[in-house]
Amino acid sequence: MSIPTPNDRSGDAVPVTPERSWPLWEVFVRGKRGLSHVHVGSLHAPDPEMALRNARDLYTRRQEGVSIWVVRSSDITASSPDERDSFFDPAADKVYRHPTFYDVPEDVEYL
């Protein structure tokens, strides 16, 4: 089946493939216990279960992962690197977050 798409400037019909109709998923893999999940790539899948299975097959072929997360790309909201200064600077005026704000009791060791 072919239908024209908004991105097709020629006006010709573009074949509808599963990749065009399935949502895009971002894949995060944790290599070892205690490490953070790391973004390793993206894939198309019809649902979360299939995305998880495909991610396992594509990104952990040699048992290098202990945990996989798949997140629909459309569900991710990110800050812009260009707005880094204005986005993160407001935290500097919150003095209660600094360790000097708190009194440490004398009987507390190793803090």
DRENMIZA-191349 format. One line per field, with one value per residue: residue in one letter; x, y, z of N, C-alpha, C, CB in turn; residue number from 0. Coordinates in Angstrom, 3 decimals. Glycine has a CB too. Example, Ala and Ser with C-alpha at 12.3 -4.5 7.8 and 13.67 -1.06 7.14 Angstrom:
2
residuo (A/S)
n.px (13.190/12.850)
n.py (-5.690/-2.250)
n.pz (7.800/7.080)
ca.px (12.300/13.670)
ca.py (-4.500/-1.060)
ca.pz (7.800/7.140)
c.px (13.200/12.900)
c.py (-3.300/0.030)
c.pz (7.800/7.870)
cb.px (11.308/14.084)
cb.py (-4.473/-0.598)
cb.pz (9.046/5.725)
num (0/1)
// end
This chain:
111
residuo (M/S/I/P/T/P/N/D/R/S/G/D/A/V/P/V/T/P/E/R/S/W/P/L/W/E/V/F/V/R/G/K/R/G/L/S/H/V/H/V/G/S/L/H/A/P/D/P/E/M/A/L/R/N/A/R/D/L/Y/T/R/R/Q/E/G/V/S/I/W/V/V/R/S/S/D/I/T/A/S/S/P/D/E/R/D/S/F/F/D/P/A/A/D/K/V/Y/R/H/P/T/F/Y/D/V/P/E/D/V/E/Y/L)
n.px (0.845/0.532/0.877/0.684/2.979/3.480/6.151/7.100/8.139/7.915/5.405/4.829/3.659/4.537/5.798/4.068/5.525/6.257/8.106/7.482/4.957/5.048/5.804/8.738/11.295/13.455/16.436/17.890/20.610/21.853/24.986/26.329/25.632/24.997/25.939/24.970/22.118/22.636/22.176/21.784/20.769/18.131/14.908/12.220/9.031/5.921/4.790/5.478/6.436/7.392/9.300/11.083/11.936/13.103/15.100/16.687/17.623/19.008/20.850/22.105/23.671/25.748/25.355/25.937/24.423/22.496/20.113/17.426/15.957/13.176/11.896/9.297/9.985/8.515/7.659/9.698/11.033/13.258/15.809/17.272/20.592/21.521/20.227/21.387/22.720/20.710/18.807/19.902/21.100/19.329/19.432/21.569/20.848/19.613/20.290/19.810/20.380/23.058/25.746/26.683/24.577/23.429/23.615/25.927/25.671/27.796/28.249/28.085/29.889/32.221/31.140)
n.py (-1.175/2.250/5.617/9.186/11.229/13.953/14.746/14.016/15.475/15.203/14.389/11.845/8.587/7.066/4.030/2.374/1.204/-1.056/0.314/2.955/3.264/2.259/3.259/5.109/3.969/4.615/3.171/2.022/0.664/-1.140/-2.038/-3.415/-4.388/-1.711/0.246/3.044/3.296/3.466/5.282/3.508/3.322/3.418/2.121/0.797/-0.331/-2.065/-2.121/-1.847/-4.326/-5.745/-3.923/-4.136/-6.817/-6.713/-4.826/-6.236/-8.270/-6.757/-5.053/-6.368/-8.696/-10.342/-11.058/-8.731/-7.004/-6.176/-5.035/-3.522/-0.627/0.626/3.417/5.305/7.481/9.823/10.398/11.554/14.397/16.990/19.219/22.039/22.180/24.708/26.387/25.974/27.574/29.417/27.594/25.959/27.716/28.923/27.229/27.965/29.963/28.773/28.391/26.597/24.147/23.822/22.259/23.712/24.899/23.252/22.108/19.955/17.424/16.858/14.195/12.710/10.724/10.417/11.971)
n.pz (0.000/-0.780/0.142/-0.145/1.644/4.001/3.975/1.547/-1.187/-3.898/-4.532/-5.181/-4.300/-1.236/-0.035/2.592/5.388/8.129/9.715/9.218/10.322/12.913/16.274/17.355/19.486/22.215/23.380/26.347/28.055/30.815/31.675/33.795/37.177/39.364/37.679/35.612/33.402/29.901/26.927/23.991/21.451/18.935/17.957/15.925/16.885/17.462/20.042/23.646/24.663/22.408/21.617/23.740/23.460/20.877/21.392/23.197/21.480/19.557/20.927/23.042/22.426/23.301/25.963/27.436/28.936/31.889/32.389/30.636/29.332/27.561/25.956/24.689/22.096/21.695/24.233/25.610/27.058/26.771/27.970/26.325/25.091/24.447/26.194/28.604/30.610/31.551/32.349/34.385/36.204/38.183/40.426/41.977/43.760/45.889/48.889/50.906/49.891/50.018/51.804/53.964/55.201/57.049/60.438/61.937/64.249/67.100/67.861/65.556/63.453/60.728/58.573)
ca.px (0.000/1.306/0.133/1.591/3.277/3.793/7.573/7.408/7.971/7.656/3.999/4.685/3.276/5.636/5.290/3.880/6.233/6.098/8.953/6.826/3.746/5.333/6.495/10.175/11.632/14.849/16.877/18.914/21.102/22.777/25.956/26.619/24.933/25.631/26.187/23.777/21.668/23.246/21.440/22.564/20.204/16.689/14.308/10.775/8.297/4.506/4.389/6.636/6.979/8.175/10.466/12.013/12.529/13.997/16.262/17.533/18.273/19.902/21.852/22.766/23.892/26.761/25.020/26.633/23.517/21.738/18.818/17.116/14.792/12.728/11.037/8.789/10.676/7.588/7.442/10.890/11.148/14.638/16.224/18.146/21.950/21.708/19.629/21.991/22.977/19.474/18.025/20.502/21.562/18.472/19.747/22.623/20.300/18.949/21.362/19.481/20.930/24.490/25.969/26.987/23.316/23.036/24.509/26.213/25.867/29.158/28.361/28.035/31.222/32.375/30.220)
ca.py (0.000/3.481/6.851/10.330/11.726/15.382/14.964/13.607/16.689/14.886/14.080/10.418/7.788/6.431/2.787/2.331/0.065/-1.062/1.341/4.255/3.329/1.911/4.338/5.009/3.721/4.827/2.004/2.266/-0.610/-1.092/-3.094/-4.178/-3.892/-0.549/1.262/3.722/2.934/4.298/5.240/2.753/3.435/3.542/1.115/0.883/-1.514/-1.734/-1.995/-1.901/-5.683/-6.040/-3.037/-4.730/-8.019/-6.299/-4.172/-7.318/-8.943/-5.857/-4.328/-7.193/-9.995/-11.151/-11.004/-7.641/-6.166/-6.760/-4.372/-2.733/0.251/1.178/4.572/5.864/8.749/10.950/10.642/12.166/15.845/17.293/20.616/22.369/22.545/26.150/27.074/25.391/28.561/29.932/26.495/25.410/28.756/29.213/26.384/28.589/30.836/27.954/28.124/25.444/22.944/23.751/21.552/24.651/25.329/22.315/21.882/18.537/17.130/16.430/12.747/12.068/10.507/10.048/12.664)
ca.pz (0.000/-0.853/0.354/-0.103/2.984/3.989/3.723/0.186/-1.989/-5.300/-4.709/-5.427/-3.140/-0.509/0.556/4.037/5.957/9.587/10.317/9.089/11.128/14.304/16.994/17.595/20.890/22.604/24.146/27.361/28.582/31.957/31.423/35.014/38.366/39.961/36.666/35.103/32.064/28.870/25.663/23.010/20.115/18.744/17.084/15.722/17.338/17.629/21.443/24.546/24.807/21.214/21.665/24.699/22.845/19.794/22.002/23.714/20.360/18.831/21.700/24.072/21.786/23.999/27.388/28.104/29.707/32.997/32.431/29.443/29.348/26.285/26.189/23.433/21.822/21.841/25.660/26.193/26.998/27.154/27.945/25.203/25.512/24.263/27.336/29.795/31.662/32.147/32.910/35.602/37.118/39.340/41.578/42.771/44.801/46.912/49.849/51.745/49.270/50.313/53.074/55.050/55.783/58.099/61.572/62.139/65.674/67.427/68.004/64.240/62.902/59.313/57.685)
c.px (0.889/0.391/1.114/1.794/3.625/5.260/7.986/7.115/7.632/6.180/3.749/4.298/4.507/5.095/5.161/4.538/6.001/6.919/8.300/5.606/3.980/6.049/7.984/10.414/13.112/15.232/18.020/19.306/22.019/23.689/26.225/25.809/25.720/25.946/24.870/23.376/22.258/22.420/22.314/21.992/18.698/16.197/12.823/10.142/6.843/4.071/5.619/7.259/7.854/9.425/11.520/12.699/13.506/15.249/17.228/18.312/19.295/21.083/22.520/23.010/24.826/26.578/25.748/25.710/22.852/20.344/18.644/15.886/14.460/11.718/10.582/9.407/9.775/7.310/8.629/10.839/12.525/14.874/17.173/19.542/22.211/21.170/20.222/22.154/21.694/18.652/18.574/20.962/20.637/18.774/20.789/22.065/19.560/19.988/21.072/19.986/22.426/24.709/26.273/25.725/22.938/24.089/24.686/26.433/27.268/29.298/28.261/29.452/31.127/31.347/30.969)
c.py (1.237/4.669/8.005/10.780/13.198/15.655/14.595/14.777/16.398/14.646/12.617/9.711/7.127/5.160/2.896/1.054/0.065/0.029/2.715/4.366/2.990/3.065/4.043/4.886/3.989/3.701/2.404/0.920/-0.334/-2.294/-3.986/-3.598/-2.731/0.549/1.905/3.151/3.940/4.163/4.565/2.844/3.545/2.408/1.375/-0.421/-1.116/-1.508/-2.152/-3.290/-6.058/-5.160/-3.605/-5.963/-7.650/-5.623/-5.207/-7.971/-8.055/-5.356/-5.136/-8.595/-10.903/-11.105/-9.871/-6.745/-6.913/-6.146/-3.540/-1.883/0.610/2.274/5.102/7.251/9.952/11.287/11.309/13.669/16.202/18.797/20.819/22.718/24.042/26.949/26.600/26.411/29.042/28.829/26.028/26.469/29.015/28.361/27.028/29.458/30.072/27.508/26.927/24.137/22.788/23.080/22.487/25.131/24.479/22.225/20.384/18.311/16.571/14.915/11.996/11.968/10.238/10.706/13.647)
c.pz (0.000/-0.634/0.311/1.337/2.902/3.652/2.305/-0.743/-3.444/-5.563/-4.993/-4.140/-2.542/0.118/2.072/4.537/7.454/10.258/10.256/10.006/12.600/14.989/17.170/19.094/21.101/23.552/25.074/27.961/29.765/31.818/32.614/36.154/38.961/38.964/36.244/33.750/31.073/27.593/24.612/21.603/20.124/17.861/16.957/16.178/17.579/19.075/22.340/24.664/23.617/21.165/22.606/24.117/21.731/20.331/22.559/22.579/19.650/19.654/22.806/23.540/22.571/25.514/28.114/28.929/30.840/33.102/31.165/29.727/27.910/26.594/24.832/23.240/22.035/23.308/26.342/25.978/27.523/27.146/26.767/25.717/25.373/25.450/28.661/30.918/32.328/32.811/34.256/36.601/38.300/40.572/42.487/43.898/45.898/47.938/50.736/51.139/49.537/51.664/54.238/55.757/56.992/59.193/61.752/63.631/65.920/67.489/66.667/63.693/61.404/58.396/56.844)
cb.px (-0.961/2.033/-0.646/1.047/4.431/3.457/8.392/6.592/9.225/8.455/3.436/5.984/2.225/6.247/6.206/2.355/7.754/6.493/10.306/6.410/2.716/6.181/5.848/10.932/11.273/15.061/17.320/18.403/21.850/22.012/27.224/28.142/24.743/26.879/26.911/24.022/20.100/24.740/21.020/22.646/20.610/16.325/14.564/10.428/8.937/3.681/3.302/6.232/5.843/7.322/10.056/11.280/11.426/13.271/15.820/16.680/17.233/19.127/21.229/21.911/24.445/28.167/25.354/27.352/22.473/22.494/18.685/16.883/15.048/12.106/11.780/7.214/11.208/6.279/7.134/12.180/10.013/15.630/16.903/17.561/22.977/21.024/18.123/23.335/23.729/18.634/17.993/21.665/21.746/17.040/20.242/23.515/19.367/18.233/21.597/17.975/20.677/25.126/27.104/27.760/22.212/22.786/23.956/27.462/24.798/29.583/27.288/27.113/31.927/32.279/29.123)
cb.py (-0.001/3.597/6.826/11.493/10.926/15.994/14.174/12.343/17.520/13.669/14.902/9.826/6.726/7.388/1.617/2.388/0.112/-2.415/1.380/4.491/2.401/0.623/4.556/6.242/2.266/6.239/0.853/3.258/-1.425/-1.096/-2.499/-4.158/-5.026/-0.961/0.653/5.238/2.905/3.893/6.676/1.308/2.264/4.914/-0.308/1.179/-2.121/-2.818/-3.052/-1.428/-6.700/-5.836/-1.616/-5.101/-8.936/-5.361/-3.207/-8.373/-9.407/-4.688/-3.133/-7.256/-9.794/-10.666/-12.331/-6.812/-5.585/-6.569/-3.485/-3.650/1.534/0.067/5.681/5.941/8.760/10.639/9.347/11.569/16.558/16.593/21.028/23.543/21.769/26.609/26.864/24.790/29.748/30.628/25.329/24.548/30.018/29.021/25.024/29.425/31.843/26.715/29.337/25.366/22.972/25.164/20.572/25.848/25.272/20.936/22.540/18.076/16.130/17.030/12.252/12.860/9.334/8.553/13.363)
cb.pz (1.218/-2.205/1.703/-0.961/3.635/5.335/4.705/-0.226/-1.925/-5.716/-5.811/-6.000/-3.526/0.580/0.198/4.431/5.626/10.152/9.623/7.639/10.559/14.386/18.362/17.009/21.307/23.273/23.200/28.472/27.481/33.353/30.976/35.352/39.420/40.648/35.445/34.990/31.979/28.622/25.201/23.423/19.289/18.125/17.620/14.230/18.637/17.044/21.807/25.913/24.959/19.945/22.115/25.989/22.286/18.838/23.115/24.451/19.370/18.332/22.295/25.368/20.408/23.636/28.048/27.089/28.814/34.315/33.700/28.199/30.209/25.354/27.014/23.434/20.401/21.132/26.355/25.577/27.819/26.208/29.291/24.380/24.696/22.978/27.340/29.450/31.088/31.086/31.937/35.236/36.368/38.957/41.111/41.875/44.178/46.270/50.708/51.958/47.774/50.302/52.920/54.509/54.739/57.507/62.876/61.304/66.174/68.746/68.942/63.256/63.620/59.167/58.466)
num (0/1/2/3/4/5/6/7/8/9/10/11/12/13/14/15/16/17/18/19/20/21/22/23/24/25/26/27/28/29/30/31/32/33/34/35/36/37/38/39/40/41/42/43/44/45/46/47/48/49/50/51/52/53/54/55/56/57/58/59/60/61/62/63/64/65/66/67/68/69/70/71/72/73/74/75/76/77/78/79/80/81/82/83/84/85/86/87/88/89/90/91/92/93/94/95/96/97/98/99/100/101/102/103/104/105/106/107/108/109/110)
// end
